Amino acid sequence: MWEFNGLPLHPLIVHAAVVFGPVSALVAIAYAVLPRYRDRLRWVTLGLVVIAFVTIWAAYLSGDNFLEKGQQFANLGGEAAERIEHHEELADVLRWMTTGFLVVTVLAVWQHAKAGATRYALGGLVVVGAVLTLVWTALTGDAGAQAVWGS
């Protein structure tokens, strides 16, 4: 099992994912819909989306490793197993949504100087990717919290 200082890595990494996922989404939305601040937010947006991508993938991979290698999950069944499976399914979707969000954000930043339909189309895709990442990060994080702390 992947560990840091004797602690499983997954519970440590998820905190970065649940912060950077929503923050990157909100900044990306501002980049796309606030033309006045677009130039200032260009590189900040790209940097935050890259960090969100890395932390969400790291959370997914460390969670997969935690579930596979963690002794506490060996004989798990019933409602607890269902909650973990639900969390894992949401995380699987989230990692691909975040990948798409990264791709459209890179394209939007690369085509930053474009005007007209290209700017609006890329801006729209960035907003869609941001909203999906924001919602799925919240759903995945909540499902993980319910799996651990739910009654």
Buried (B, 14 or more C-beta within 10 A) or exposed (E): EBBEEEEBBBBBBBEBBBBBBBBBBBBBBBBBEEEEEBEEBBEBBBEBBBBBBBBBBBBBBBBBBBBEEBEEEEEBEEEEEEBBEBBBEBBEEBBEBBBBBBBBBBBBBEEBEEEEEEBEBBBBBBBBBBBBBBBBBBBBBBBBBBBEEEE
